[in-house]
Amino acid sequence: MTDFQTPGAPGTPKAANPFATPAPALRFERLLLVGTGALHAWQLPTWVSWLRMTYPRLALRTVITRSAERFVTRQALTALSGSETLVDEWPRDEGTGALHVELAQWADAVLVYPATVNFISRYATGIADTPVLLALQCLQAPVAVAPCLPPGADQSERVRTHLATLSAQKNVVVVPAVPGRSITTGRDDAAVPPPMPTVVEQLQARHTALQAEAA
């Protein structure tokens, strides 16, 4: 099982206090938040609430993977985000639209939090077998990826290659993970996402850089 970090937990660095980092100003209006199947997804309701309170004018949409539903419910995220939380799978009733096109055209920015090894690997290798992955391959908007890695994964040559591949894309920022407690080993040998304010700050910085380049 993947890993977690909680404020005040034994072995958690003091700097990991989730509200220690001031909230950056945002210059985008629509954020797509994607949660994948790491245990750290349990914190998404807290961070969705933080986003809504900190940026009341921000339009927020949330999508989670099937594996993320082991740790967080769509009902909770829907209630807190103010819009329906979707599952990252192809709709049975296609209707007249295409979800991947809608997501890619709607989002001013995308934040993947937490991002599992599986999701990172599929994204980096161009796999597009879900609406979110296909949308990510099609959009030019800034994307922040916050890895959540089990013990040893941060030393894997293959994982490092995938992270480097994503970092090489001009619209993608991979936010460095921080040490966290593994529920499997009981040690601080996992790598988990930093607090949401840190990730949002780097996402905004990439948005600013892309806007400057376009100008």
N, C-alpha and C positions, 0 to 999 in steps of 0.2 A: 504494500500500500504506500501511497505517496506521503508527503510530509507536511508539517505545519509549523506555524510560529504564532504565538499568542503573546500580547503585551503582558509582561510580568511573569511569564513562564520561566522555570529554572533554565538557566543557560541562554536566555534571550538577551541579546545585546541591548544596552540602555538606549542606543540610538534607534532601536526598532519600535519605540513608542509611536503608534500609528498616527497620532495627532501632533507630533513634534515638529513636522515640516509645515511651514505656512503654505496656504493655498495659493497657487499662481493664478494670475489673471488669464482668462481664456479669450482667444480671438476667433474661435470657431463656434458654430451654433448648434450643430447636430453631432452627437457622439453615439457610436455603436459600441456597446460593451459586450464582449464575448467571454463566456466562462467555460472552461474545459474541465475534464474529470480528475483534477487533483483535489485532495482533501481540503486544501486551502480555499476551495470554492465556498466553504462554509462562511467565509467572511464577506461574501458578496452582498448580502443584505445590509451589512454595516456600511460598506462602501457606496452602495447605491443610495442609501439614506444621506451619506455625507455629500455625495455629488448633488443630490436634489436640494439640500439645505445650503450648500456653498455656492451653487450656481443655479439659482431659481429660474433663470431664463434659458438654461440649456435644455434642448430637446434630447431626451435620452431613450434609446431603445436597447433592449437586452436580448441576447440569444445565448442559450447554453446547449452543450452537447448532451447526448443521452447519458454518458458516463458521469457528467456533472450532477445529474439528477440524484445520484446516490448521496450527495452531500448538501444540496440546496434544492428548494422546490420552486417551480415556476410560479405557483400561487403567491409565495412570499415576495418574489422579485416583481411580479406584476403589480401587487398592491403598493410596493414601495417606489417603483419607478414611474407609475402613472400610465404605463402603456403595457400591452400584452407582451409577455415574455415568450419567445418562440423557441422551439427545439431545432437544432441544426440538422434537419433532414428534409428530404424532398417531400412536399405535400402530396397526399394521396389524390386530392382534388386539385389539379393544376390550375383550373380556372382559365382566365384570359391573360394573366400576368406571369412573370417569372421572378421568384423571390430573390435570386442572386442579383438580377439586374436592379431590382428595387433597392436592395441594400447598398449596392455599389454606388448607385446614383444619389441615394439619400444621404449617406454619411459624409460629413466634413472631416471626420477623424474616426479611427477605430482603435480600440484598446482590448487586447487579449489578456485577461487576468482571471485566474492563472493560466499559463500555457504549459501543457504537459509535453513530455518528450515525444509522444505520439503525434500531437498536433504540430509541434515544431518541425518534426521530420516530414510530415505530409506537406506542410506549407512550403518548406524549403525546397522540396523536390518537385513542386509543381502539381501535386495531386489535387484534384478539384472535384471530389466525389460528394461534396455536400454544398448547400447554398452558400455558407460562409466562406469555405475554402475557394469556391469558384469566384465569389465576389472579391476576395482578396487578390486573386490573380488578375482581376480586371480593373480595379480602381487605382487611381493615382493619389488619392488622399493619404495623409500620414497615418501610419500604423505603429502602435507601440506594442511590443511583445514582452510580457513579464514572465519569464520562465519559472517553473516550479519543478525542481529536479530531485529525484531520490538519491540516496547516498551513492557516491561513485560516478553518477551520470555526468557531473561537471568535469570529470577527468577523461571521459570517453572521447576518443578521437572523432568518432562519427558524429556525436552530439555537437562537439565543438565545430566541426565542419558545417553542420546544418545552421548553427547559430551565426557563423561567419558568413554563410551564404545569404541569410536574411539581412544581416547588418550591411552587406554590400549593396543592397537595394536602396536607392536614394530616398524612398518614401518610408522606409522601415527603420525604427530604432529598437534595438534589443536592450531592455533595461537590465543592468546587472542584478543578479539575485544576491540575497544576503544570507548568512548562515541561519539555519533554523533547526528546531528539534525534530528528529525523525521519531514517529511513534513506533516504528519497528525496532530500531536499534537503541532508542532511548538516549541518543547522543545528538550533539549539534553538528551532525554531518550531512544534513540536507541543505539544499539551496532553494530558498523560497522568495517570492516577490517582495520587494520593499513596500512600505506603506503607499497607499494610493496617491497621496499628494506628490510624492517623488516621481511616480510614473506619469502622472498628468503633466507635471512640469516638463519632463523630457518630451512628451507628446506635443505639447505646445511649442517647445523649441524647434522640433522638426517641422511643425506646421509653419512657423515663422520663416524658417530657412527655405522651405518650398515656395512660400509666397514671394520671398525676396528674389529667388531664382526666376520665378515666372515673370516678375516685373522687369 
